Amino acid sequence: MGGWDKFVTLRKPLRGPLRGEKVGTRCEIYLRRRWDEGYYEVVELWKDWDGYPEHMLPFLRRFASFASECVGDQRHWLTYPTDMAAMLIAFDYEERRLRGDEYLRPDVRPRGDIRDAEYAYVIDLSGERVGEIYVTCYRIYGGEGLKDWDRMELRERRSLSDSGRLDKMKTVRIGMR
């Protein structure tokens, strides 16, 4: 009959979540823009490794430079969450490629139904002031990422309000060249 063992060869023994070990500092990334009608358009991403602020804020500054270069004179693309999300995934891939990482797959990817982030980054894109973005970092307690009601709140309000599970750590302005 033959089994899967004839087709699948693992390079390394199974580790990480399959064995209950925590292997990375995960984060959720929300790119959003407030439209004239008052609602926020939000694109949800997830990052497996190095989601802590000491890595992410410099990472997002480098991304801002990358995105500015990518759009050339089409600066309005910097205001659309979908375009910025696509560029963030491409930027992550390109950084990994240039570093010579063993596995070339973007670490930043669509969020899906993953619920284990320790940090959340809300990136507010501006419709009027194309030259800057605002990044707000939240520490999430409980290891379950943002709840459904938190994600709904991102579409309706300026900031998250669940102070029992979330600490708003800081907001930084990042200029777009």
C-alpha positions as CSV (number, residue, x, y, z in Angstrom):
1,M,0.0,0.0,0.0
2,G,2.8,2.5,0.7
3,G,2.5,5.4,3.1
4,W,3.5,9.0,3.2
5,D,6.9,8.0,4.4
6,K,7.9,7.4,0.8
7,F,7.0,11.0,-0.2
8,V,7.9,13.1,2.9
9,T,11.3,13.4,4.4
10,L,11.8,15.9,7.2
11,R,15.0,17.8,7.2
12,K,14.9,18.4,11.0
13,P,12.9,16.8,13.8
14,L,9.5,18.4,14.5
15,R,9.7,21.3,16.9
16,G,7.7,24.3,18.0
17,P,4.0,24.5,18.2
18,L,3.4,20.9,17.3
19,R,5.2,19.9,20.5
20,G,3.8,22.8,22.6
21,E,7.0,24.9,22.5
22,K,6.8,28.7,21.8
23,V,9.3,29.5,19.0
24,G,8.8,33.1,18.1
25,T,7.5,36.5,19.2
26,R,4.4,36.7,17.1
27,C,2.6,39.9,16.2
28,E,-0.4,41.1,14.2
29,I,-0.1,44.0,11.8
30,Y,-3.1,46.1,10.9
31,L,-2.8,48.6,8.0
32,R,-5.7,50.9,7.9
33,R,-7.0,54.1,6.5
34,R,-10.0,56.2,7.6
35,W,-12.2,57.1,4.7
36,D,-14.3,60.3,4.4
37,E,-17.5,58.3,5.4
38,G,-15.9,57.7,8.8
39,Y,-15.1,54.0,8.6
40,Y,-11.7,52.4,8.6
41,E,-10.6,50.1,5.8
42,V,-8.3,47.5,7.5
43,V,-6.0,44.8,6.1
44,E,-4.8,42.2,8.7
45,L,-1.4,40.6,8.6
46,W,0.5,38.3,10.9
47,K,4.3,37.9,11.6
48,D,5.8,34.8,13.2
49,W,9.2,35.9,14.2
50,D,10.7,39.0,15.9
51,G,7.4,40.8,16.7
52,Y,8.8,42.7,19.6
53,P,9.0,46.6,19.3
54,E,12.8,46.7,19.3
55,H,12.8,44.8,16.0
56,M,9.5,45.9,14.5
57,L,9.8,49.7,14.7
58,P,13.2,49.7,12.8
59,F,11.7,47.1,10.4
60,L,8.7,49.4,9.7
61,R,11.0,52.4,9.2
62,R,13.0,50.4,6.6
63,F,9.7,49.3,5.0
64,A,8.6,53.0,4.8
65,S,11.7,53.8,2.7
66,F,11.1,50.7,0.5
67,A,7.5,51.5,-0.1
68,S,8.3,55.1,-1.0
69,E,10.9,53.9,-3.6
70,C,8.5,51.3,-5.0
71,V,5.7,53.8,-5.8
72,G,7.9,56.4,-7.5
73,D,5.7,59.3,-8.4
74,Q,2.4,57.4,-7.7
75,R,2.5,58.5,-4.0
76,H,-1.3,57.9,-3.6
77,W,-0.6,54.1,-3.5
78,L,0.9,54.8,0.0
79,T,-2.6,55.6,1.2
80,Y,-4.2,52.3,0.3
81,P,-4.1,49.5,2.9
82,T,-4.2,46.7,0.3
83,D,-1.3,48.2,-1.7
84,M,0.8,48.8,1.5
85,A,0.1,45.2,2.7
86,A,1.3,43.8,-0.6
87,M,4.4,45.9,-0.4
88,L,5.0,44.9,3.2
89,I,5.0,41.2,2.3
90,A,7.3,41.9,-0.7
91,F,9.6,43.9,1.5
92,D,9.8,41.1,4.1
93,Y,10.6,38.6,1.4
94,E,13.3,40.8,-0.1
95,E,15.0,41.4,3.2
96,R,15.1,37.7,3.8
97,R,16.5,37.0,0.4
98,L,19.2,39.6,0.7
99,R,20.2,38.3,4.2
100,G,20.6,34.8,2.7
101,D,17.9,33.2,4.9
102,E,17.7,29.4,4.5
103,Y,13.9,29.4,3.9
104,L,12.7,31.9,1.5
105,R,9.1,32.5,2.4
106,P,7.8,35.8,3.7
107,D,7.4,35.9,7.5
108,V,4.7,38.6,7.1
109,R,1.6,37.1,5.6
110,P,-2.3,37.4,5.7
111,R,-3.5,36.9,9.2
112,G,-6.1,34.2,8.6
113,D,-7.4,32.6,11.9
114,I,-4.1,32.6,13.8
115,R,-4.6,33.7,17.4
116,D,-1.3,33.7,19.3
117,A,0.2,37.1,18.9
118,E,2.0,39.0,21.8
119,Y,2.0,42.3,20.1
120,A,-0.2,44.2,17.7
121,Y,0.9,47.1,15.4
122,V,-1.8,49.4,14.0
123,I,-0.4,51.3,11.0
124,D,-2.5,54.3,10.2
125,L,-2.2,55.5,6.6
126,S,-3.2,59.0,5.8
127,G,-5.3,60.1,2.9
128,E,-4.2,63.7,3.0
129,R,-0.7,63.6,4.3
130,V,1.0,61.1,2.1
131,G,4.4,61.7,3.6
132,E,3.8,59.9,6.9
133,I,2.4,56.9,8.7
134,Y,1.6,56.5,12.4
135,V,2.4,53.2,14.1
136,T,0.8,52.3,17.4
137,C,2.2,49.3,19.3
138,Y,0.0,47.3,21.7
139,R,1.3,44.6,24.1
140,I,-1.3,41.8,24.2
141,Y,-1.6,39.6,27.3
142,G,-2.9,36.1,27.4
143,G,-1.2,34.9,24.2
144,E,-4.3,34.8,22.1
145,G,-3.8,37.9,19.9
146,L,-6.6,40.4,19.3
147,K,-10.1,39.2,19.9
148,D,-12.8,39.6,17.3
149,W,-14.3,42.6,19.1
150,D,-10.9,44.3,19.1
151,R,-10.6,43.8,15.4
152,M,-14.2,45.2,14.9
153,E,-13.1,48.2,17.1
154,L,-10.2,48.9,14.7
155,R,-12.8,49.6,12.0
156,E,-14.8,52.0,14.1
157,R,-12.5,53.8,16.5
158,R,-9.2,55.5,16.7
159,S,-7.7,53.2,19.3
160,L,-8.3,49.9,21.1
161,S,-9.9,50.1,24.6
162,D,-9.5,46.7,26.3
163,S,-7.1,47.8,29.0
164,G,-7.5,44.5,30.9
165,R,-5.7,42.6,28.1
166,L,-3.9,45.4,26.1
167,D,-1.3,48.0,27.0
168,K,-0.8,50.7,24.5
169,M,3.0,51.0,24.5
170,K,3.7,53.8,22.1
171,T,2.7,55.6,18.9
172,V,5.5,56.8,16.5
173,R,5.4,58.8,13.3
174,I,7.4,57.5,10.5
175,G,8.1,59.7,7.5
176,M,7.8,58.4,4.0
177,R,10.5,59.8,1.7
